[in-house]
Protein backbone atom coordinates (compact mmCIF):
# COMPACT_ATOMS: atom_id res chain seq x y z
CA UNK A 1 0.00 0.00 0.00
CA UNK A 2 1.39 3.43 -0.94
CA UNK A 3 1.76 6.34 1.50
CA UNK A 4 -1.05 8.15 -0.34
CA UNK A 5 -3.40 5.18 0.10
CA UNK A 6 -2.50 4.90 3.80
CA UNK A 7 -3.18 8.62 4.25
CA UNK A 8 -6.52 8.43 2.42
CA UNK A 9 -7.60 5.53 4.61
CA UNK A 10 -6.69 7.40 7.82
CA UNK A 11 -8.30 10.68 6.66
CA UNK A 12 -11.56 8.87 5.89
CA UNK A 13 -11.41 7.24 9.32
CA UNK A 14 -11.11 10.79 10.75
CA UNK A 15 -14.38 11.70 8.93
CA UNK A 16 -12.65 13.97 6.43
CA UNK A 17 -13.88 14.03 2.85
CA UNK A 18 -10.85 13.76 0.62
CA UNK A 19 -9.65 13.21 -2.90
CA UNK A 20 -6.38 12.57 -4.67
CA UNK A 21 -5.12 15.59 -6.62
CA UNK A 22 -1.78 14.12 -7.67
CA UNK A 23 -1.71 12.87 -11.25
CA UNK A 24 0.56 10.63 -13.28
CA UNK A 25 1.76 11.97 -16.62
CA UNK A 26 2.97 9.33 -19.08
CA UNK A 27 6.17 10.36 -20.79
CA UNK A 28 8.43 8.22 -22.95
CA UNK A 29 11.39 10.54 -22.35
CA UNK A 30 11.24 9.94 -18.59
CA UNK A 31 11.17 6.26 -17.69
CA UNK A 32 7.45 5.54 -17.45
CA UNK A 33 6.40 9.07 -16.59
CA UNK A 34 6.28 11.64 -13.82
CA UNK A 35 4.00 12.42 -10.90
CA UNK A 36 2.58 15.91 -10.70
CA UNK A 37 1.25 17.25 -7.40
CA UNK A 38 -1.37 19.99 -7.16
CA UNK A 39 0.59 23.29 -7.05
CA UNK A 40 3.73 21.14 -6.82
CA UNK A 41 2.86 20.38 -3.19
CA UNK A 42 -0.28 18.34 -2.57
CA UNK A 43 -1.19 14.70 -3.13
CA UNK A 44 -4.57 14.95 -1.37
CA UNK A 45 -7.06 17.70 -0.56
CA UNK A 46 -9.28 17.07 2.45
CA UNK A 47 -12.35 18.82 3.80
CA UNK A 48 -12.01 18.89 7.54
CA UNK A 49 -15.20 19.53 9.59
CA UNK A 50 -13.28 21.30 12.36
CA UNK A 51 -10.56 23.01 10.31
CA UNK A 52 -11.65 23.84 6.76
CA UNK A 53 -9.70 22.77 3.70
CA UNK A 54 -6.39 20.95 4.13
CA UNK A 55 -3.75 20.24 1.50
CA UNK A 56 -1.87 17.06 2.35
CA UNK A 57 1.57 15.94 1.17
CA UNK A 58 2.01 12.21 1.82
CA UNK A 59 5.37 10.44 1.77
CA UNK A 60 7.36 7.52 3.13
CA UNK A 61 10.16 8.06 5.58
CA UNK A 62 11.76 10.95 3.64
CA UNK A 63 10.15 13.67 5.76
CA UNK A 64 13.02 16.18 5.49
CA UNK A 65 13.04 16.23 1.68
CA UNK A 66 9.29 16.81 1.49
CA UNK A 67 9.40 19.46 4.21
CA UNK A 68 12.08 21.29 2.21
CA UNK A 69 10.03 20.92 -0.98
CA UNK A 70 7.07 22.68 0.65
CA UNK A 71 8.94 25.32 2.67
CA UNK A 72 11.74 26.20 0.25
CA UNK A 73 11.27 24.98 -3.33
CA UNK A 74 7.52 25.61 -3.53
CA UNK A 75 7.33 28.26 -0.80
CA UNK A 76 5.43 30.76 -3.00
CA UNK A 77 2.64 28.24 -3.64
CA UNK A 78 2.54 27.25 0.03
CA UNK A 79 2.25 30.88 1.15
CA UNK A 80 -0.54 31.52 -1.38
CA UNK A 81 -2.42 28.43 -0.12
CA UNK A 82 -2.08 29.48 3.52
CA UNK A 83 -3.07 33.09 2.78
CA UNK A 84 -6.18 31.82 1.00
CA UNK A 85 -7.26 30.15 4.25
CA UNK A 86 -6.06 26.61 3.60
CA UNK A 87 -3.96 24.47 5.90
CA UNK A 88 -0.98 22.31 4.97
CA UNK A 89 -0.20 18.93 6.52
CA UNK A 90 2.79 16.70 5.84
CA UNK A 91 2.19 13.00 6.54
CA UNK A 92 5.32 10.86 6.65
CA UNK A 93 4.78 7.10 7.13
CA UNK A 94 7.15 4.66 8.82
CA UNK A 95 7.01 1.30 10.55
CA UNK A 96 7.32 1.36 14.34
CA UNK A 97 6.99 -1.24 17.05
CA UNK A 98 3.43 -1.58 18.29
CA UNK A 99 4.63 -1.57 21.87
CA UNK A 100 7.99 -1.08 23.52
CA UNK A 101 10.01 -4.28 23.54
CA UNK A 102 7.56 -6.02 21.22
CA UNK A 103 8.17 -7.50 17.79
CA UNK A 104 5.01 -6.54 15.92
CA UNK A 105 5.50 -3.58 13.58
CA UNK A 106 2.71 -1.20 12.53
CA UNK A 107 2.54 1.73 10.13
CA UNK A 108 2.48 5.06 11.96
CA UNK A 109 2.25 8.54 10.41
CA UNK A 110 4.25 11.53 11.54
CA UNK A 111 1.84 14.40 10.95
CA UNK A 112 3.07 17.98 10.87
CA UNK A 113 1.07 21.11 10.18
CA UNK A 114 3.12 23.59 8.16
CA UNK A 115 2.53 27.26 8.90
CA UNK A 116 3.84 30.56 7.56
CA UNK A 117 6.49 30.50 10.32
CA UNK A 118 7.98 27.31 8.79
CA UNK A 119 8.39 28.81 5.33
CA UNK A 120 11.63 30.59 4.41
C-alpha positions as CSV (number, residue, x, y, z in Angstrom):
1,X,0.0,0.0,0.0
2,X,1.4,3.4,-0.9
3,X,1.8,6.3,1.5
4,X,-1.0,8.1,-0.3
5,X,-3.4,5.2,0.1
6,X,-2.5,4.9,3.8
7,X,-3.2,8.6,4.2
8,X,-6.5,8.4,2.4
9,X,-7.6,5.5,4.6
10,X,-6.7,7.4,7.8
11,X,-8.3,10.7,6.7
12,X,-11.6,8.9,5.9
13,X,-11.4,7.2,9.3
14,X,-11.1,10.8,10.8
15,X,-14.4,11.7,8.9
16,X,-12.7,14.0,6.4
17,X,-13.9,14.0,2.8
18,X,-10.9,13.8,0.6
19,X,-9.6,13.2,-2.9
20,X,-6.4,12.6,-4.7
21,X,-5.1,15.6,-6.6
22,X,-1.8,14.1,-7.7
23,X,-1.7,12.9,-11.3
24,X,0.6,10.6,-13.3
25,X,1.8,12.0,-16.6
26,X,3.0,9.3,-19.1
27,X,6.2,10.4,-20.8
28,X,8.4,8.2,-22.9
29,X,11.4,10.5,-22.4
30,X,11.2,9.9,-18.6
31,X,11.2,6.3,-17.7
32,X,7.5,5.5,-17.5
33,X,6.4,9.1,-16.6
34,X,6.3,11.6,-13.8
35,X,4.0,12.4,-10.9
36,X,2.6,15.9,-10.7
37,X,1.2,17.2,-7.4
38,X,-1.4,20.0,-7.2
39,X,0.6,23.3,-7.0
40,X,3.7,21.1,-6.8
41,X,2.9,20.4,-3.2
42,X,-0.3,18.3,-2.6
43,X,-1.2,14.7,-3.1
44,X,-4.6,15.0,-1.4
45,X,-7.1,17.7,-0.6
46,X,-9.3,17.1,2.4
47,X,-12.4,18.8,3.8
48,X,-12.0,18.9,7.5
49,X,-15.2,19.5,9.6
50,X,-13.3,21.3,12.4
51,X,-10.6,23.0,10.3
52,X,-11.6,23.8,6.8
53,X,-9.7,22.8,3.7
54,X,-6.4,20.9,4.1
55,X,-3.7,20.2,1.5
56,X,-1.9,17.1,2.3
57,X,1.6,15.9,1.2
58,X,2.0,12.2,1.8
59,X,5.4,10.4,1.8
60,X,7.4,7.5,3.1
61,X,10.2,8.1,5.6
62,X,11.8,10.9,3.6
63,X,10.1,13.7,5.8
64,X,13.0,16.2,5.5
65,X,13.0,16.2,1.7
66,X,9.3,16.8,1.5
67,X,9.4,19.5,4.2
68,X,12.1,21.3,2.2
69,X,10.0,20.9,-1.0
70,X,7.1,22.7,0.7
71,X,8.9,25.3,2.7
72,X,11.7,26.2,0.2
73,X,11.3,25.0,-3.3
74,X,7.5,25.6,-3.5
75,X,7.3,28.3,-0.8
76,X,5.4,30.8,-3.0
77,X,2.6,28.2,-3.6
78,X,2.5,27.2,0.0
79,X,2.2,30.9,1.2
80,X,-0.5,31.5,-1.4
81,X,-2.4,28.4,-0.1
82,X,-2.1,29.5,3.5
83,X,-3.1,33.1,2.8
84,X,-6.2,31.8,1.0
85,X,-7.3,30.1,4.2
86,X,-6.1,26.6,3.6
87,X,-4.0,24.5,5.9
88,X,-1.0,22.3,5.0
89,X,-0.2,18.9,6.5
90,X,2.8,16.7,5.8
91,X,2.2,13.0,6.5
92,X,5.3,10.9,6.7
93,X,4.8,7.1,7.1
94,X,7.1,4.7,8.8
95,X,7.0,1.3,10.6
96,X,7.3,1.4,14.3
97,X,7.0,-1.2,17.0
98,X,3.4,-1.6,18.3
99,X,4.6,-1.6,21.9
100,X,8.0,-1.1,23.5
101,X,10.0,-4.3,23.5
102,X,7.6,-6.0,21.2
103,X,8.2,-7.5,17.8
104,X,5.0,-6.5,15.9
105,X,5.5,-3.6,13.6
106,X,2.7,-1.2,12.5
107,X,2.5,1.7,10.1
108,X,2.5,5.1,12.0
109,X,2.3,8.5,10.4
110,X,4.3,11.5,11.5
111,X,1.8,14.4,10.9
112,X,3.1,18.0,10.9
113,X,1.1,21.1,10.2
114,X,3.1,23.6,8.2
115,X,2.5,27.3,8.9
116,X,3.8,30.6,7.6
117,X,6.5,30.5,10.3
118,X,8.0,27.3,8.8
119,X,8.4,28.8,5.3
120,X,11.6,30.6,4.4
